[in-house]
Amino acid sequence: MPNGDEREQVWITGIGLISSLGVGVDEHWNKLHGETPPRPVIDERRFAPYTVHPMPEIDVAQQIPRTSDQRQMDRWQKFGVYAAGLALRDAGIAGNDALLDKTDLCIAAGNGERDIALDSRILATADADGDAAPRLNTELMTGLRPTLYLVQLSNLLAGNISIIHKATGSSRTFKGEEMAGVSAIKNAVDRIKAGQGDLFLVGGALNAEREDFLLGCELTGSLHRGPHKSVWDRQGENGGFIPGSVGIFLVLESSSHAKARGAMPYAQIAGIASDRSPRAPGDIAATANTLLKELPVDTNNRELFVMSGASGARETTAEELQFLSDVQKVGIEPVIRAWGSIFGHTHEAHFLVGIALAALALSKSEFYPPFDTSGVEHTRKTWADQILVTTFGHWRGEGLGLVQSVW
């Protein structure tokens, strides 16, 4: 049943999104929706041979007015706080103390950003000829400060949102790359359905334009080398993901609470399912098929609209295609869009971006044109009233979400 039953529904009533494409849902919709594939914004020079989707210049003072607050945040926290402000404003909650006081936070976050200059000096000192120990000790004593890394701790994103936007309900921070985003939104959905809260701000952020982040990804052989390609075109020896900077926050609300205050939804979240398979060959596709059975997918539809979180990582992406082929075998044609081709891979925030894009499309009674020309993505024949959102961690973890029209 596409619109669920009469029980409490989980509505998406606000979206705050910033990415390489721009700021806000309207700008993203205008750039993503059309007759031709949208053009990704990429930087192939700054971190060559790796490509990134960079964040454009943003006037963060619009959402973080105090310069003292701006100073104590690095870019990923600014992205998150900015997107959170957009989501609260979009939902009609910004400035409403009564609502903000009971807005609970669920944050998907990675590690804080490191001081690249200090790290470089320490590595250079440790690698120097002669007795490096005294010089290394001096560098550590003078360079490391209690506040240097403390202000970038992952749970302080929630703290900054509470301080700056006055959202002072409970807060929970989830870590663990792609699955952090799945866990964050699943926690909020489950709590709303259990009557443990009516109003949640869920989101995350990634600054992909960092040498330390790229180094960590490259140590596991996860990055795509060379010019930009869509995720479906990275299945040869150059498989891997292209990171993208992003800030994404969603306001989730119980349907009764939203109706009482006259809030209009983008869409509803019918279910979130996740698991963590051992990742032997075939595990991802098998796990995804099992997870799909937990979601109320309308099997009477001729097409299943899919916002795919495919990263381009070879084995993982190949198994997602196998899973989608299995869906096709039962008589449902998957209509696939991999937003990673346009936004880049955004780690903790990735699943949340897919949920936002699905909700935005449903609110417009539309769907996106193919995001590439590989042949995997084709035009639709029917109209979407539900969209499956996937994310399979480039290393571990599988997640599916079903977003449906409200009306």
N, C-alpha and C positions, 0 to 999 in steps of 0.2 A: 504494500500500500504506500504509494509515494508520499502521501502527506501524513503518515503515522496515524495514531488513534487519538482518543480524547484525553489520554494521560498528559502529564506535564512534558512539554517539549523544551529543547534547548535551542534558543534562538541566537543568531549572530546579529547584534544590533549596532555594532560599530567596527570599523576597520581603519587601522592606521598603517600605511605602507610607504616606505621609502626604499628606493633601489637605484641601480644604474639608469633606469628608465625615467626617474623623476620622483616627484613628491605627491602623495595622495592618490586615492582610488580613481578620481576622475582622469587625472593625467595618465595613469596606467591603463585604464579602460580605453582611452582614446588611442593610445599607441599599440595596444594589443589587439584591438578589435578592428577588423577591416577585411578587405578581399584578398590581401596579399600577406605573406608572412611578415611579422614585425622584425625590425632590424635590431639586433643586440648591440649594446654599447660595450666596447671591449678596449683593453689596453694590452697590446702585445709587446711593448718595448720596455716598460719600466722594470719588469721582473723576468725578462727573457732568459731562458726559452719558455717560460711559463706565461700564460695569459690570465688576466683577471677581468672581471666586470666591476669597474670602479664606481664609487659613489660620487655623484656630482657635488659641486659646492652647494651647501645648504646653510641658510641663515638660522643657526640653531637658537639664536636669541628669541625667535618666535615661540619656542616652546620651553626654552631654558633661559629666562631673562637675566638672571644674575650672573655676572662674569665670574664671581667666586665659585659658583656651582660648576660653570663650564671648565674652569681651570683644573678642578680636581677629578675630571673625567677624561679618559682617553676616548678615541673615536667610537669604539663599539658601544660604550655606555651612552654617549651622546645620541647615536643612532637609535638605541632602544628607548631612551627617555623621550626623544622627539616623536617616534612612532606611537608611543603610549599616549602622548598628548593628543595626537591626531585622532586616535581611536576614541578617547574619552570625549573629545569634541564632536566627533561624528555620531556618537551614541546619545548626545545631548546630556552628558553627565558632567562635563567640565564646569567647575564653578559651583556645582550643587553639593554643598557640604553634607547634606543628609544622605545622599546617595554615595558620595565618595567615602564616607565613614564606614560603609558596609561593603565596599568593593574589595573583594579578595583577589590576591595576586598569585598567578602561577607563571613562573619565569623559566624559560629554557636558556641556559647560559653555558659557555665554555670557560676556559681559564682566562684570567685577566691578561692584559697585554704587558709584555716585558719591555724593559728599557734596553733597546737594541744597541745603543752606543755603549752602555756599560757592559753588556754581554760581550760585545766585540772587543773591548779593552781587556776583559778578563781572559777571553780565549787567546788573544794575542800575547798577553803576559805569560799564560801557562805554556805557550808554545815557543817562548823565547829561549835562546841559548843561555847556558849558565844556570846559576842558582836562582830560579824564578820564585821560590817560596816566599821570601821576604816581600818582593814586589807584589806578588799575588795577594798576600795578606793585607798589605797597605791598600790595594785596590778594593778589596772586599770591605775593609773597615771604613774607608772613606766614601765608597760608592753606594753601598747598601744602607738604606734607611728604613725604619719601621713603616713609614708611610709610602715608600716607593711602590711596593706591590700591594699593600693593604688596600689602597683606594681602588684597586682593580679587581678585588675579590668578586667572584661571580654573584654572590648574594647581595652585594651592594647595588646592583642594578635595581633590584626590588626596593632597596632602601632609598635610592635617589628618586625613583618614581613616587614613593610615598611622600618624600619631603617636598618635591617640586610640584607634583600634581595633587597632593593631599589625599591620595587613595590610601586609606589607613586601615583596611581590613587585614585579615591574616595574609601571610605571604609564604610561599613555598618555592624553592629553587631546585630545578632538575638539571643534572649534568649527564653527559654521555652521548655527545655528538647527535646524530639524527634522531635517535630514540628519545633524547631529552625533550624535543618538541612534541613527539607523540605522547610521552608520559604527562607533560604539562597539560595538554588539552584534554587528555583522557581523565586526568584527575579532576579537572573542573567539570567536565560533563557528568562524571559519576557522582560528584558531590551535589550538583544541581538535581539530578534525577533521584538522589537519596534524600532530598530535602535539607541538605546541609549548607545551603547557600543559594542566593537568588541572583547574584551579580558578581561576575568574575572578569578580570583583565588578564589575558593570557598572551604571552608573546616572547620574543627573543630578538637577538641581533648578532650580526657578524661583521667584523672589519676584516675583509679578505686581503687587504693591501698591506701586509706585514711580512717581513722576512722570516720572523720566528714561526708564524703560522705556516707559511709555505715550506719551510724547512721540515717541520714536523710531518706535514703531509708527504713530502718527497721521501723522507726516511722510510716510509711504508710503501713507496712506489705507487702512490695513489694519484699523482697529478698527470694531466695531459700535457705533453710537450708539443710546442709548435703552434701554428696558426689555429684560430678558432674553428671548431667543427661542432655540429649539433651532437647531442648525446648519442643518437642512433648511428652516427657516422664515425664513432670512436671505437669501433670493435676490432681493429687490427692491433698491431704491436704498440700503437700509441694510445691505447685505451687509458682512461683516467678521467678525473673531473677537472673542470675549470672553475675556480672559486669565484663567488660574487659577494659583494658587500650589500647588506640589507638590514632594515629595521622593520619588524612586523609585530603588530599587536591587534588582538581581537577583543571585543567586549562580548562575552557570553552571558545570556540572561534567561531565567526561567520564563516561559511564555506567559504565565499568569502575572509575573512581576512586570514584564514589558507591556502587557495590555493595560495594566492598572495605571501606568504612567504615560500611556499613549505612544510608546516607542514602536517604530516600524522595523521589521526584520529584513535582512538581506536573504536569509535562508535559515534552515534548521539543521542541526547535526543529529542524524538518526543513529549514529553509533561509531565508536572507535574500537578497533581490535588490534592487538599487538602480540608479538612473541619474539623469542630470541633463539633461533635454531643453531645447531652446531656448525652449520655451513659446510657440510659435506656436499659433494655434487648432487644436485637435485633438491637439496633441503629448502632453498628459498622458494622455489615454485610450489613445492608440496605444502610448505607452511602457509603461503599466501592463499592457496586453494582452501585450506582449512579455515583460515581467518575470514575468508569471504563468506563462508556459511554462517558466520556469527552476525552478519549484517543483513538488514531487511531489504535486500536488493529486489526490485520489481522485475521478476523474470519474464513478465509478459511483454516487456519492451523489446523492440527489434534491435536496439542499439544500447550499449552500455558506454556512457560518456566517462572518460578516464582522464583525470589530471595526474600525470605520471611524474613521480619524483626521481625518475632514473637519473643517475649521476654521470654515466659514461664509463664507470669502472667495469672492466671487461666481464668478469664472471657474473657479477651481480646484475648488470644490465641484460646480459644474455638470458639469465633465468627469469627476469621480469618479463621479457618477451615470450618466454615459454609459458609463464603463467597466463599472460593475455591470450596466447594461442589456445590454452586449455579452456578459457572462457568462450572463445569462438566455437569450440567443438560442441558446446551444449546449445548452439543455435542463437547466441547473442553476439552481434558484431561490435567489438570494442572500437570506439572512436577516441583516439589517443592524442593527448597533447603533453609533451614533456617540457615543463616550464624551465628546466635547467638549461635548455638551449638558449634561452633569452636572458634569464636572471643570473645564470651560473649556479653552482652548487653552494648552498648556504648553511650547511651543517645543522646546528641546533635549530635554526629558524626555518629549515627547508619545508618540513611538513606543514607548518603554520602558513607559509606563503601559498602552498597548494590549496589549503582549506579556504584561505581568503579569496583566491582566484576563482575557485568553484562557487563560493557564495556570491561573488560579484556577478559572474555569468548568469546564475539562476535568477538574481534580482533583475537582470535585464532581459530575461527570457531569451537568451542568446547563447552562443558558444564561440570559442575562438577559432580563427582560421588555423590551418596547420602551421606549426612553428618551424618546420623545416621541409626539405624537398627529398628526403631519403626514401619516401614511399611507405614508411611505417604509419605516418599520420595522413589521413584522408578526410575529405569533407563529409559533413554529416548529411543524413537523409531525413532524420526526424528531429523533434524538438526535445531538449533536455528538461526533465523534471527531477532528475537525480544525477549526481556526479560522484564517482568513486575516486578517492584521492589515495595515492600510494606513496610510500617511501620505504626503501630498503637500504639500510645503512651500508656505506661503501665497505665497511669492515664487518659489522654485526648488527642484527636487529631488523625486524620486519614490522611494518605498520600499515594499516588500511583505515580509511575513514569514509563514511557515506554522508554526503551533504544533499539535502532535499529541498525542494520548493515548499514554502509554507502554505501557499494558497492553492 
